[in-house]
Amino acid sequence: MELTAISLEKKVKPFQSEESLYYVVFRIDRQRYALPLDHVIRALRMVAFTPIPDAPKSVSGMIHMAGQMVPVIDLRRLFGQKSKRPELQDFLLMVRTQDQTAAIIVDEVLNILELSSTQVKTPPAAVSKSQFLKAAFWQDDTMILILDTLRLLPGNEERKRVGVI
């Protein structure tokens, strides 16, 4: 009888609560990326934006939204890739951090995913110095890169450089 009790104890795992994490998944070219849902205000179809002279290379321009001037960020330029002219079928992801709002140009917003904390993996040491990569996860044999929202936004260059963020 003791033997039976011992073998059952080994088979039954105690209940472990996993924290749910929510991400907005989007596409730029063929690569899929994600941002934490709590940083995304909304997704909207591409609108006209005003170019800003002498802006950082990743800032394509500004839009006016809800009484605010909002910078439009081109992730292709930020990542050192060739930029493309925005098209009407493209989207803007409105994102907000503690003190800053921006619009990020994306090709397509794919979905919102709920993941357990065990599904999200930190990057290996070889790429841990990437200033934009926060983590990654796998979905349908595709690696989706989770970006650090704060580091994508303009004006954080000094804090990035000295390692504050």
C-alpha positions in Angstrom: 0.0 0.0 0.0 2.8 2.4 0.7 4.4 1.6 -2.6 1.2 2.6 -4.4 1.0 5.9 -2.6 4.6 6.8 -3.4 4.1 6.1 -7.2 1.0 8.3 -7.3 2.8 11.1 -5.6 5.5 11.1 -8.3 2.9 11.2 -11.1 0.8 14.0 -9.7 2.4 17.4 -10.1 1.4 20.2 -7.8 -0.6 23.0 -9.5 1.7 25.7 -10.8 0.2 29.1 -11.7 1.8 30.5 -14.9 1.6 34.2 -15.5 -0.2 35.1 -18.8 1.5 37.6 -21.0 -0.2 39.3 -23.9 1.5 40.5 -27.1 0.5 42.2 -30.3 2.1 40.3 -33.2 2.9 42.2 -36.4 4.9 41.7 -39.6 7.5 43.8 -41.3 8.6 42.1 -44.6 8.7 38.4 -43.8 9.8 38.8 -40.1 7.2 38.7 -37.3 7.7 40.8 -34.2 5.7 41.4 -31.0 5.2 44.2 -28.5 3.6 43.9 -25.1 -0.1 44.5 -25.4 0.0 47.0 -22.4 2.2 49.3 -24.5 -0.1 49.3 -27.6 -2.9 51.8 -27.6 -4.4 50.9 -31.0 -3.7 49.9 -34.6 -4.9 52.1 -37.4 -4.6 52.1 -41.2 -1.8 54.2 -42.6 -2.5 58.0 -42.6 -0.5 60.8 -44.1 2.3 62.2 -42.0 4.4 65.3 -42.1 8.1 64.8 -42.7 10.3 66.6 -40.1 13.5 68.3 -41.2 16.7 67.0 -39.4 14.8 64.4 -37.4 16.5 61.2 -36.4 16.8 58.7 -39.3 14.2 56.4 -37.8 11.6 59.2 -37.5 9.7 59.4 -40.8 7.5 62.3 -39.7 4.7 63.3 -37.3 1.0 62.9 -37.1 -1.6 64.7 -35.1 -3.7 62.5 -32.9 -6.0 63.3 -30.1 -4.4 66.8 -29.6 -0.9 65.4 -29.6 2.0 65.5 -32.1 3.1 61.9 -32.4 6.4 60.8 -34.1 6.1 58.1 -36.7 8.9 55.5 -36.4 10.1 53.4 -39.3 11.5 50.2 -37.8 13.2 49.3 -41.1 15.4 52.4 -40.8 15.9 51.9 -37.1 17.1 48.3 -37.7 19.5 49.5 -40.5 17.4 48.1 -43.3 16.3 49.7 -46.5 13.1 51.7 -45.9 10.1 51.4 -48.1 7.5 54.0 -49.0 4.4 53.5 -46.8 1.3 52.2 -48.6 -2.4 52.6 -47.8 -2.6 48.9 -46.7 0.1 49.4 -44.1 -0.7 50.1 -40.4 0.5 52.3 -37.6 0.8 50.8 -34.2 0.2 53.5 -31.6 2.4 52.7 -28.6 2.9 54.3 -25.3 5.5 54.0 -22.6 5.6 55.9 -19.3 6.1 59.3 -20.8 6.1 58.9 -24.6 3.7 58.1 -27.4 4.7 57.1 -30.9 3.3 55.5 -34.1 5.3 52.6 -35.5 4.9 51.7 -39.2 4.2 48.0 -39.8 3.1 46.0 -42.8 0.4 44.1 -41.1 -1.0 43.5 -37.6 -1.5 39.7 -37.3 -3.1 39.1 -33.9 -3.0 39.3 -30.2 -1.5 36.3 -28.4 -1.8 35.1 -24.8 1.4 33.3 -23.8 2.5 31.7 -20.6 5.7 33.0 -19.1 7.4 29.7 -19.8 6.8 30.1 -23.6 8.7 33.4 -23.7 12.5 32.9 -23.8 15.2 35.4 -23.2 17.8 35.7 -26.0 21.0 33.7 -25.8 24.2 35.5 -24.8 25.4 35.8 -28.4 22.5 38.2 -29.1 21.8 39.6 -25.7 23.5 42.9 -26.6 20.9 43.7 -29.2 19.4 46.9 -28.0 15.9 46.2 -29.4 15.4 42.5 -28.7 13.8 41.7 -25.4 12.8 38.1 -25.8 11.4 35.6 -28.4 8.9 32.8 -28.7 8.0 30.1 -31.2 4.6 29.9 -33.0 3.9 27.5 -35.8 7.6 26.9 -36.5 8.3 30.6 -36.7 10.4 32.6 -34.3 8.7 35.8 -33.2 10.9 38.5 -31.8 9.6 40.5 -28.8 10.9 44.1 -29.0 11.7 46.5 -26.2 9.1 49.3 -26.7 11.0 51.9 -24.8 14.2 51.4 -26.8 12.3 51.8 -30.1 11.1 55.3 -29.3 13.1 58.5 -30.2 14.7 60.5 -27.5 16.0 57.5 -25.6 19.3 57.4 -27.4 21.3 58.9 -24.5 19.7 56.6 -21.9 20.4 53.6 -24.3 24.0 54.7 -24.7 24.8 54.9 -21.0 22.8 51.8 -20.2 20.1 53.4 -18.1 17.4 51.5 -20.0 
